[in-house]
Amino acid sequence: MTSSGYTCIQDSATEKDRLLSSVANYGSPRPTVLVGSEHRQQEEEEEEEEEALRRKLKYFFMSPCDKYHAKGRKPFKLGLQLLKIIIVTVQLVLFGLSNQMVVTFKEENTAAFKHLFLKGYRDNTPQAVHTQKELYSHINFTIEQYLALPQISLGQYAYVLGVGVNGSALSLCQRYYRKGTIDPVNDTFDIDPHVVTDCIGLNPVTYESAAGNSDYKNFTLKFYKLINVTVDFQLKAINIQTIINNEIPDCYTFAITIVMDNKAHSGKVKITLQNQASIKECKDPNVSGHAESYAREFFDVLVAFVCLLSLLLCGRSILRGILLQHEYVQFFKNRLGRSVSWGDRMEFINGWYILLIVSDMFTIIGSFIKIGIESKNLSSYDVCGILLGTSTLLVWVGVIRYLSFFQKYNILIVTLRAAFPNVIRFCCCAAAIYLGYCFCGWIVLGPYHAKFRSLSMVSECLFSLINGDDMFVTFAEMEQSGALVWIFSQVYLYTFISLFIYMVLSLFIALITGAYDTIMAQTQEQVRVTDLSAFIAQCTDTPSSGKFRGPEGSSCSFLCCCDW
């Protein structure tokens, strides 16, 4: 009994030691084969994750046709862009025809006003007078023509009342210094620079036969301190030629200002006519046999909707690229312990998408402005034309993206990309020399040459000389200047032409040619492969292999199913 009890106590002590011992020593030991299989399974999962990332990157950089073979999704965005090219171009053509009629109507009316209200006017000839009698004669001629406008004009014009001085239709004003005494004999002068404006108003005889209408003949000008004389009035007209394009005619109001400028006091008074046109909707328009149509407005809304959809799809593609870039950077950082270069990072940001987004924004804004113009609520033809024209330019430039998928057609983009940094640096250096010549020509030759009167005109003249335009005319007009200025002009023009045509322009062409030769040489040699390209190249799956088709396609939204 004693021995059996002792044996029991010993067994329970042994069991207690076993329970208090470490887990590793408790029970049966873990097989080495199991640990190795888990490690091998983890490596396989990491390899599958890495291969999935490669496959995702390869799919991201595929062409629309390869993406179609890879996942079977229709290239909806490609078709959308092709549709957008067509409808945006049609929209621009329709607007261009309408805008051309508007601009032509303004220009022809301005020419008519010059012939009606400027005495002895000749096309493309500056108007000026040199005697007091001539100035009075021009003022009287303008007013008399205005009062007799319904009887002499070929166009249908109407007076606008209440826009002049004291509610009149026409304002005749002179501006002069408050005090001005000039005595060339004694070389003295006394001038108070404050400007005084003296005006009288007139009304057409048809509406109000006021006795004051003849006051303009007694209007005395203070020539010794006169700055300018202005005649201001407004006329109304209707542009009925828009019916040709199946549009409702526009009603115009022309604000006409005739300026007789004497601020130089040089004995020559320059005469100019300025015309500002405003467009508004006509009251109660009625065109026989013409029903009101909203086809153009509907087409503009369709264009705006297509561009909005394109903008959303391109924005989604850029967002996907940013997210994929972040995943790629994190993989290299965590798995390989390496950083990704900025060149590889920027490969995920597709510049073509940004260009299309800008184009879509311009088209949407321009379409709504065009709708406002067609509904006669806006008259911003110039703003609308700039927006629609720029958007159409960007849309057609975007066509190059699809040509870049073919190696033989990609040479232009590749050459421009390779030459762009050197071209920018070269242009910065050449611009410094060019601006120096601009400032020098403006200051020295401006008083003697019509092409150098302003800084912008100097730049236009020099740019034309670089391209070989108007060389002889530019040289010939300098013969009227003094001997010293003429000698300087010859040195100036010869050095500029020699420097920019024979050196700067040749070097500029050489930069482009050098980049092209470099690209052509690289096609014959082994091209340097980036880390991103090398990483993607390890994925040997072809687009038609079926490995790019995933289960996520079934639960994908409408926008996600639209791939390039």
Stockholm file with secondary structure:
# STOCKHOLM 1.0

chainA/1-564         MTSSGYTCIQDSATEKDRLLSSVANYGSPRPTVLVGSEHRQQEEEEEEEEEALRRKLKYFFMSPCDKYHAKGRKPFKLGLQLLKIIIVTVQLVLFGLSNQMVVTFKEENTAAFKHLFLKGYRDNTPQAVHTQKELYSHINFTIEQYLALPQISLGQYAYVLGVGVNGSALSLCQRYYRKGTIDPVNDTFDIDPHVVTDCIGLNPVTYESAAGNSDYKNFTLKFYKLINVTVDFQLKAINIQTIINNEIPDCYTFAITIVMDNKAHSGKVKITLQNQASIKECKDPNVSGHAESYAREFFDVLVAFVCLLSLLLCGRSILRGILLQHEYVQFFKNRLGRSVSWGDRMEFINGWYILLIVSDMFTIIGSFIKIGIESKNLSSYDVCGILLGTSTLLVWVGVIRYLSFFQKYNILIVTLRAAFPNVIRFCCCAAAIYLGYCFCGWIVLGPYHAKFRSLSMVSECLFSLINGDDMFVTFAEMEQSGALVWIFSQVYLYTFISLFIYMVLSLFIALITGAYDTIMAQTQEQVRVTDLSAFIAQCTDTPSSGKFRGPEGSSCSFLCCCDW
#=GR chainA/1-564 SS CHHHHHHHHHHHHHHHHHHHSCGGGSSSCCCHHHHHHHHHHHHHHHHHHHHHHHHHHHHHTSCHHHHHHHHCCCCHHHHHHHHHHHHHHHHHHHHHHHHHHHHHHHHHHHHHHHHHHSTTCCTTCCEEECSHHHHHHHHHHHHHHHHTHHHHCSSCCEECCSSSGGGCSEEEEEEEEEEEEEETTTTEEEEEEEEEEEEEEECCTTTCCCGGGGGGGGCCCCGGGEEEEEEEEEEEEEEGGGGGGTCCCEEEEEEEEEEEECTTCSSCEEEEEEEEEEEECCSSCCCTTCCCCCHHHHHHHHHHHHHHHHHHHHHHHHHHHHHHHHHHHHHIIIIICCCCCHHHHHTTSCHHHHHHHHHHHHHHHHHHHHHHHHTTSCCCHHHHHHHHHHHHHHHHHTHHHHHTTSGGGCHHHHHHHHHHHHHHHHHHHHHHHHHHHHHHHHHHHTTTCGGGSSHHHHHHHHHHHHTTCSHHHHHHGGGGSCHHHHHHHHHHHHHHHHHIIIIIHHHHHHHHHHHHHHHHHHHHSCCCCCHHHHHHHTCCCCGGGSTTCCGGGGGCCTTTTCCC
#=GC SS_cons         CHHHHHHHHHHHHHHHHHHHSCGGGSSSCCCHHHHHHHHHHHHHHHHHHHHHHHHHHHHHTSCHHHHHHHHCCCCHHHHHHHHHHHHHHHHHHHHHHHHHHHHHHHHHHHHHHHHHHSTTCCTTCCEEECSHHHHHHHHHHHHHHHHTHHHHCSSCCEECCSSSGGGCSEEEEEEEEEEEEEETTTTEEEEEEEEEEEEEEECCTTTCCCGGGGGGGGCCCCGGGEEEEEEEEEEEEEEGGGGGGTCCCEEEEEEEEEEEECTTCSSCEEEEEEEEEEEECCSSCCCTTCCCCCHHHHHHHHHHHHHHHHHHHHHHHHHHHHHHHHHHHHHIIIIICCCCCHHHHHTTSCHHHHHHHHHHHHHHHHHHHHHHHHTTSCCCHHHHHHHHHHHHHHHHHTHHHHHTTSGGGCHHHHHHHHHHHHHHHHHHHHHHHHHHHHHHHHHHHTTTCGGGSSHHHHHHHHHHHHTTCSHHHHHHGGGGSCHHHHHHHHHHHHHHHHHIIIIIHHHHHHHHHHHHHHHHHHHHSCCCCCHHHHHHHTCCCCGGGSTTCCGGGGGCCTTTTCCC
//
